[in-house]
Amino acid sequence: MTVINTNIGALKARIHANRADKFMHTHMERLSSGLRINRAADDAAGLAVANKMAAQLKGMNMAIRNSQDGVSLVQTAESAMNEVKNMLVRMREVAIQMHNGVYTAADRINANLEHEALLAQINATATNTAFNNVKLLDASFSAVELRVGDTNAEVLAVTLDSIHASSLATGLETSKVSTAAKSAAAVTLLDTAIEALSQDQAAIGAVQNRLDYNISNLSNASVLTETAMGRIMDADFARESSGLAKQQILSQASVAMLAQAN
């Protein structure tokens, strides 16, 4: 149909020019931001899923930090226990030495000074060992929860026993090596204390292994979650580049046809 007042060709050319311009700007926005979804209108369902994944990812990354802090905490406790173990072994060595008839009373008094000094240091270590001002080995660290995952259910309750001399072996805190008989009794008490301390060390070693495995698992999950989120949110550079080139050609062609129609 031939008409005068309405330029149908120009109108159609303008529609296609506007459409090409719109798509061209979309491709340019995605290429410049690196994101396929820049607003909810781009993909409402995809954005909702990505938002949940982003929250989960942040939670897992913080849980990794929490677990690493937990490892540092138990390593601090273990270091103190190792020093106490060394002191107990030295005390046992002195007690065995003093359970011998070749030493004078003065010799035994001198040895007992070391024995009592080490006892005092064991108690001081138990009282003063702390991580971030949190006491660890004075019996106050009981059923403390470490948040080691994204959900509220993912917690690890940790208890660290006291390593005061009185907690390791009843009577150890008053033991002496000032006589051969007392030295023999001290050896028995020290054997009990070393066994108790070994059990405490095994317990915190198990906690550290569990935290290490948890960190490994969370690290893998974090990488996979971020990868999945990237598939939803990130722009495909090759696809957007080719789409931009296509829309630029269509825009130029539409403008040329609009000029021709006018």
Secondary structure, DSSP 8 states (H G I E B T S, - for coil): ---SS--HHHHHHHHHHHHHHHHHHHHHHHHHH-BS-SSGGG-HHHHHHHHHHHHHHHHHHHHHHHHHHHHHHHHHHHHHHHHHHHHHHHHHHHHHHHSSTT--HHHHHHHHHHHHHHHHHHHHHHHH-EETTEE-SSS---SEEEE-SSSTT-EEEE-----SHHHHSTTGGG---SSHHHHHHHHHHHHHHHHHHHHHHHHHHHHHHHHHHHHHHHHHHHHHHHHHHHHHHB--HHHHHHHHHHHHHHHHHHHHHHHHH-
